[in-house]
Amino acid sequence: MNPHPDPGTPHTAPAQARGRRRRATLLNAAVDLLTEGGFAAVTHRAVAQRAHLPLAATTYYFTSRDQLLAEAFAQLVETELATTRTWATSHGLTGLTDQLATADRTRQLGLWELYVHAGRDPVLQHIARRWTDGCVRIVADTLHLPETDPRVRLLYTTISTLWLEHVVEQRPLHDARNLLTLAIRNTLPPT
């Protein structure tokens, strides 16, 4: 083993780091477009323009629009789960309605649009399940109950329905807070 690299040998580490940065830039551009304009806004051309990279870069890092959408959806889901877990840990389940008040509505619409579209796409469906399962885990952890407890699923369903109503219909949050409080009170025994 030669401790001194050959000066003629290319250094691949900077190229790999550059490639990871370019891919991340493209993915972030896809997420931004998705949240601003929905499913139809994400095209290879639009992503390349938003990322200020050549069109060929999108097809180099993402073999298809489907792959680009799936990875953008996965990134949105992971971000949403992390935010929701932090909020639920700090504020409890009823505090999740306050999280909705501060959430970026266009981002939420993009997330829910892909969630509904997942019904037609098995790859997206897998990511949608990861989101649902992650949310169920957050509810279970917050309530100190096992994920398999039917009350956990019932409360998660209540939360997600109120969340969807707020994002799509822009219903008042105080109604959601009151309904969630009522659901928790009637689902869990008093402590």
N, C-alpha and C positions, 0 to 999 in steps of 0.2 A: 504494500500500500504506500503510495507516494504522498508524503505530508505536504508537498508543495504542488498545488494544482497547476496543470499546464496552462500557461497564459492564453493559449489559443482555444481552450475549452469554453464554450458559451456558458454564462451563468443563467440558469433557468429560474432561479428564485425570484429575481426582479420581474421577469416576464410572467411568472405565475401570479405574483402579487398584483401586477397590472391587470391580468386577466380576471382575477377575482373582483377587483375594483370595478372593472367595466361591466361585468355580469351583474354585480350588485346595483350599479347605476341604472342599468337597463331594467332590472326587476323593480327598483324603486319608482322608475318612470311608469312602468306598467301599473303599479299600485296606485300611483297618483291619477293616472288616466281612468282607471277603473272607478275610483272614488268620485272623480269629477263628472264622468260621462257615462258610467255604467259599462256593461258588458260589451256593447257595440263599439265603444271608444278605443278598445285595446286592439290595435293592429301592429304588425311589425314596423310599418312606416311611421305611425304615430309615436310608438315607443322610441324608435331611433331619433326622431326629431326632438322629443322631450328630453332625451338623455344627451343630446348634442353629440351623437355618435353616428357613424355611417350605417346605412340600412343593412349592409352585410354583417355587421356585428350582431344584430338580433338573431339572424338565422344561424350564425356561428355558435352562439351560446344557447339558443332555444330552437330546437328542431322544428317546432310547430307553434302555431298560435295557441293550441290547446295546452301545450307544455307551459307556455308563458302565462296563460290564465290560471292554470293549476298552481304554479309556483307563487303567483301574485295572491291567489286565494289563501294558500297555505301561510304566506307571510302575514296577511291580514288576520287570519285566525290566531296565529301565535301571538301577535301583538295584542289582539283583543283579549285573549285568555290571560295574558300577563297583567294587563290593565285591570281586568275584572277581578282577578285573584287579589291583587294589591288593594283594590277598593273594598272588596268584601272583607278582607282581613282587618282593614282599618275601620270600616263603618258598618259592618254587618249586612245582612241581606236587604233590609229595608233601605239601607244607604245606597243600594244599587240604582234606585230611582234618581238619586242625586247625580250619580255617574252619568246617567242618560242626559241630564240637563247640561253637562259640560262636554259631552261627546260631539264630535264633528258629524253633523247629520249626513253630509254627502258621503263621508267614509262609511257610515253605518248603512246607507242605502246600497252602496256598492257591495258591501259584505252580504247583506240580505239578498240582493239580486243574484249573486253567485250561489248562495245557499239554495235558493229556489231552482236555479238552473241546474244544480247538482242532481236533481231528480231525473234529468235526461243524460247525465254523463257519469259513468261509473268511477272515473278518476276523481272528479269533483265530489262525488257522493262519499268517497272515502275520507276526503278532507272535511266535509260537512259533519260526518260522524265524529271525527276527531274533535271538532268544535263542540258538538253536543255533549260528548263524553267528558270533555274538559270542563264544561260548565256544570254538568252533573257532579263531577268531582269537587268543584269549588263549593257548590251548595252543600254537599255531604260533609266536607271538611269544616265549613263554617258552622254547621249545625252539630258537628261531632257525632254524625250518624254514618253507618255504612252506606256505600253507594247503592247497594241493592235494596235498601229500605224504600218501599213505594212512596213514602212521604217526600223523599228527596226528589224523585222524578216528578211528583205532583207539583212541588214548589218550583222546580226548574221550569216546568211547562207553564206555570203561571207567570213566572218572571219573563220567559222568552215571549209569551203572548203579549204581555204588557209592553215589553221592549219594542216588539214589532209594531204594535198599535201606535206607540209614540213616534217611531221613526217614519212610518208610512202615513199615518193619519194626523200626526202632530196633536194627539190628545193631550190634555193638561196632565202634568206630572203629579199634581196633588191627588188626582183620581187614582193614578197608578200606585202611589204610595199608600193610600187608604186601602185599596184592594189587596196589595201585597201584605200589609199589616194584618188585615182580616184573614187572609189565607194562612199566614204563619200562625196566628192565634188559634184558628180552627183546626190546624193540622198537627200542631205540636202540643204536648201536654204543658200546663203551666209549670214554670220552674220555681 
